[in-house]
């Protein structure tokens, strides 16, 4: 039988209870607040954008004739909200460019009003014994799926690189799905974020092995790198726009470049053509139109198929190495560089 009620309370309700000393944020069985500034800013951005957050669990009991609410799960979220109302930290640019550097008092009046009215879902337990609270808290932490590497990085880091990788991944997920670069099961486990982080890292630090993605999250978690990440994000969008002009997703799906490791090389080669970033050490390059790029890529894809079938007799050593680098250790740095350099050289040597 259900022994809790589900309700929604506004931020103003929690602030009122806290001011009156009727909100307990640190029960003995809860961990103390350990959230970083990035985590707090990310939560405030969630509220400012009107996005939902996970429910809070509280227990309500009468103490000296007054209702006292003890937070069983969600105390770090509520602490962050109350600290923001006290102007103890500001919103980071990597989370919200419009309100970057703003503390609560800096917000426009209409935004403040919306902030106070933001509702948080709450499950409420009444007059619950400590043993029951401990059992409930343990159950809340039991039913979870083991995180994969990308999901773990998402839970660990909250700086500009993480949020930008998410925004980019969500923006282009539909294209990658339609082009069959990614599958639905991959996207269900944040495959689009993994791909966007990998490509964003290439624009920031050059071509590296896929296993270096965690180091990118760590390096670019700091505020000082937010301008670099923002610049790379604009270039990322420009490259994807060029790819979109070159191939409808359904057309890309018919080429070998719908394979994620070859799409990586396609993206990096176009980024080099457009911005010379990352540096692929190509002595000369040409700025081609989307139509010309498609001719080059269709030619590579056709040659690849002929080579694999054994029909290609004039591919030469470079095609040998390209195919080999597309079959084994495909996410290693040297293989990625070889493939991207091969495509860039084809761009450079193209003549209409």
N, C-alpha and C positions, 0 to 999 in steps of 0.2 A: 504494500500500500504506500502511495506517495506521502512523504512526510515533509514536503517543502512547497513553498509557493514561488511562482515565477512572476517577477515584476520588472518594472523599468523605473529608474530614478534618474533625475537630472543631476548634472554636476553641481548645480546650486544646492540640491538636497544634501549631497555629501559635504559640501563646504559648510553648510549650516550646522550639520551634526558635528563636524570637526571643531568648529568655533565654539560650540556649546559643550565640548568635552564628552560627546556621546558617540564618538566613533573610535574604535580601538583598531589600530593599524599594525600592531606588533604583538599578536598572541604568542605565547611561549613556544608553540610548536612550529611557528613560521620562521623562515629565514629573514635576517635583517636585509634592508634594502641594499642592493649591490649594483643597481643600474648605472650605466655610464651616461654621460651627457648625451651621446648619440642616441641611446635607447630612449631617453626622455623626450628628446626633440622629435624623434620618429613618431612617438605616441601622440604628441601634441599636433604634429602634422596630420595624423589620422583624424583627429577631432576637427581640426580646421577645415579639412576637406569633406567632412561629413561622412566618413567611412565608418563601418561598424568595427567594434573591437570585441574580443571574447567576453563572455559573461563573467561577472564577479559573484562569488559565493560569500554570504554573510550569515551570521546567526544573530538573532534578535532576542533580547531578554529584558526584563524589568529590573532596574536597580534604583532603589529609593523612589519608586513610583514613576521613573522615567525610562523610556526605551533606549537601550544601549545596543549598538550594533558592532559586532566584532567581525573583522574581515578574515575569512578562512582561506580564500584564494583570490588574489588580485590586489594585494596590498602595495606592491611595487608600482602598479599602474596608478592607483589612487594617490600614492605619495607623489608621483611625478606630476599629476594634475594639480594637486594642492601646492606644490612647490612652484609650479608655473604661475599660479594665481598670486603667489607671493613675490613674483618677479625675481626668482633666484637663478633662472637661466633663460636663455633666448633660443629662438628657433634657428637651426643651422641652414645655411644656403643650400647645401646638398639635399635637404629634405623639402624646402619650400622657398623658392626664390623670391616670391612676392613678399613674404613676411620674414625674410632672412634678417637676423640680428634683432628682431623684435622680442621684447619681454611682453608680458600680458598688458601692462599699462600702455604700451605703444600701439596696440591694436585699435583699429577703427571701432567706433561705438557699436555699429551693427554686427561686427565680427565678435565683439565681446558678448553681445546679447545671444548670438547663436551658440557661442562657447558655453555660456551658463545654461542654455536650454538643451544642450546635447544630452541625450539619454543613454544610460548604460544598463544593459540587461543584467538582472540580479536574480539569483536563486536565494531564497530566504529560509533558513531553518529557525525554529522557535524553541527557546528554552531547552537547548540541547546539551547533554552532558559532555564532559571533556572526552570521554572514551569514544563517544559517537562522533565527535568532531575529528578526532585522530583517525578513526576508521574512514570517514568521508574524505579527509585530506589524502589518505593513502590511496583510496580508490581513484581519485582525480589524477594521480600520478602513475596509475597502472595501465590504463587503456591508451597506449600510444604505440605507433609504428616506429621501428628503428629508423632513424634518419639516415638518408644517403649523404654523400659528401657535400653536395650543393645545398641540401636542406640544412645541414649542420652549419655550413658557412653563413647561411641566411639567418640562423638563430644566434650566431656568434657576433657577427659584425653588423653595424647599423650606420656606417659612414656613407660618404658620397658615392663611392664605387659600388657598394651593395645596392643602394637605392637606384642608382642610374642603370645598373645591369638589369634590375627588375623592370624599370620603366621601359627600357629598350626591348627587353624580352617580351613583355606583354604587348608592346606595340606591333612587333613583327611576327608574333607567334602564328597568326592566321596565314601569313604568306608562307612561312616555313612548313606549316602543316599541309597547305594546299600544294606546295611544291614537293612534298614528301621528303623534305630534308629531316623533319622530325615526325614522330608518330604520336598519337594521342596518349599512349601509356608513358612515353618520355615526358610529354608536357605535364601529365598528371604528377610527375615527380620532379618538376622544375627543370626539365630539359632545355626549355627556351631561355631560362636564366643562365644556365651553364654555358650555352652557346654564345649568348650575348656577352657574358663575362670574358669568355675566351677571346672573342673578336675585339672587344674593348681593350683588353690587355695588349693585343697586338698593336693597336693604334697608340697606346701609351708607352710601351716598353719594347716594341718590336716583336718579331716572331719568337715564340718560346714553346716549350713542350706543354701539353695540356695539364700535366701534373703540377705546373707552376701556378695554376689558378689560385690556390689558397694563399700563396705569397702575394698575389695582387690584391686580394681582399685586405690582407694585413697592411701592406705598404700604403695603400690609398684610402685607408680608413680615417686618416688624419685630415683635419680641416684645411691644412696648408695646401693640399693637393686638389681641392675642389675646383679651382679654375682649370687645372689640367684635365680633370675628368670631364668638366663641362665642354671644353674645346673638343675633346675626343668624341663626346656624345654627338656633337653637331656634325663632325666628320662621319661618324657612324651612320647618321640619318642620311647624309648626302650619298654615301656609298650604296645604301639600301635603295634609295630613290633611283640611282643609276641602274642598279640591278633590276628594279621594277620596270624601268623603261626598256631594258634589254630583253627581259623575259616575263611574260605572264607566268604566274606560278605553275599553271598546268603545263606550260611549255618547258619550263625548267625541269619539271618532274620527268620529262621524256629524255633528258640528257644524263650523262654521268655525274654532272655537277649537283645532282640532288643527293648524292652521297655526302654525308656531313663533313668528312675530311677533305673532300674535293671542293665543297662549298666554302670551307675555311680558306683554301688556297685561292679560289676565285675572288672572294671578298678582299683578301690581303693584296692580291695583284691589282685589283681596281683601286684600292686605297692608295697604293703606290703610284698608279697612273694619275690619280686625281690630286694627291697631296704630297707625293714622295715620302709618305709615312705609312707603314714602316719602310725603312731603307732596305731594299733588296739587292743593292750593289749591281744594278743594271746600268751599264755605261750610257745608254741612250734610251729614251722612252718617247712614246708618241701619245698625244691626247686624242683618243678615238671617240667616235660617236657611239651611242648604244647599238645602232645598226651594225657598225663595223666590229664592235666588240662581240656581237652575237655571231658574226661570220667566223671570227677567230675561235670562239668557244665551241661552236658547232663543229668546226673542223677538228679541233682537238678531241672532242667527244667521239666523233666518227672514227678518227685514227685509232683512238683507244680501243674501240670495239673491234676494228679490223685487226689490230695487233693481238688482242686476246683470242680472236678466232684463228689467228695464224695466217690471215689473208694479207697482212701488210708486209711488204718487202723492202720499203725504203724509209722506215721510221728512223733509223739511225740510232746511235748510242744514246742521244738525249731522250728519245722516246723509250728506250729500254729502261733507263734510270727513272723516268717519270712513272712508268707502269709499276716498276718494282717499288717505288716510294709510295704508290697508291695501294699496295697490297699488304705490306708488312710494316709494323711499328709506325702506323700512319699518323700518330699524334706526337711522335718524337720531333724535337726541334730540327734536326738535320733533314728529316724527310719533309717536313713542312716547308723549310727553306728551299729545298730542291724543287718541289712542286710549284711553289709560288714564283720562283725565279724562272722556271720553264715557261709558265703562262705569260709572265711579264716580257720575256724575250720574244714570244710570239706576237705580243702587242707591238713591241718595238720594231719588229721586222715586217709588220703588215703593210701591204701596199694595195690600195684600191684597184 
